[in-house]
Amino acid sequence: MDYRHLTTFERGRIEALNQLGYTVRQIGNQINRHHSTVARELARNNRLNYCSETAQAGYIQRRKSSKPKGKYCPDLVSIIEQGLEATWSPEQISNTITSGKLSFKTIYRWLYCGLLSKGNLKVLRHKGKRHKPAEKRGKFTVGKSIHSRPLEVKTRETFGHWELDTVVSSRGKSKGCFATFVERKTRLYTAIKIDDRTAASMESAIKQLHSVLPENSFKTATVDRGKEFACYVNIEKDINLPVFFADPYSSWQRGSNENSNGLIREFYPKKTDLACVDEKELISNLFLLNNRPRKCLGWKSPIQMFLHEVSHLT
């Protein structure tokens, strides 16, 4: 619903038009407002002697007294804290002690904001471990959210939608890593060696894969919020590839890629210096992975499914 309060300028026009003898409907048409809005404004401010300055002052005063006070109060806080100390969950407290008048989500919000138990999440049974932490891996202005991604991508109905990530060497020992890609429908997995986990290296890997794939087989990319994907602006501009960002700390939103990264670790365990990996060996290991039959594919291999989809591209 498009709901906007009258502005000072609009009240000034109402005053001028009212003095000129315009009807309520005529005034509404002139200021592009419904006539009911104009009628209520004139009725509450004495139409015969309507003054825009007085009407605006009255509006400001009414707004001050119309703001909700909220349900937070010391007595309610004390009751909730007693329930938390008794190892009750916020949902149990909401539906019993407060009789459902206070949402359990509100209790969680008060706790996270420090309004309950001084913000100590250990009063929760899971010690606050399920609360998503703030993003700390370096921030950049992300692009389109995964929630704006077409539904057909989520349901894996169409071919050509990829998930992207990186597999790194042991921290601090080597900068070498893999840029990894998995096609959501066929589960085809591939990896490209890159020198480091930078946006420039990732941009080069994405463009490299895009250049060798058949047309219409790389339609979208879903990534996490790692700084290596700060290159998304160039990717969308140069090769017209939409990039969608998953929520922070939500690896399940890119489950195919996370699972496939675990499979490549069978060949390259953690602490392996990926900068020293032989290219031919990597290709051979990727072939082994993609030639395995998959239950989710009706016991067909990702290679079989990928070639089938490519042969039907238009």
Buried (B, 14 or more C-beta within 10 A) or exposed (E): EEEEEBEEEBBBBBBEBBEEEBEBEEBBBBBEBEBEBBBEBBEEBEBEEBEBEBBBEEBEEEEEEEEEEEEEEEEBBEBBBEBBEEEBBBEBBBBEBBEEEBBBEBBBEBBEEEBBBEEEBEBBEEEBEEEEEEEEEEEEEBBBEBEEBBEEBBEBEBBBBBBBBBBBBEEEEBBBBBBBBBBBBBBBBBBBBBEBBBBBBBBBBBBEBBEEBEEEBBBBBBBBBBBBBBBBBBBBEEEEBBBBBBBBEEBEBBEBBBBBBEBBEEBBEEEBEBBEBEEEEBEEBBEEBBEEEBEEBEEBBBBBBBEEBBEEEE
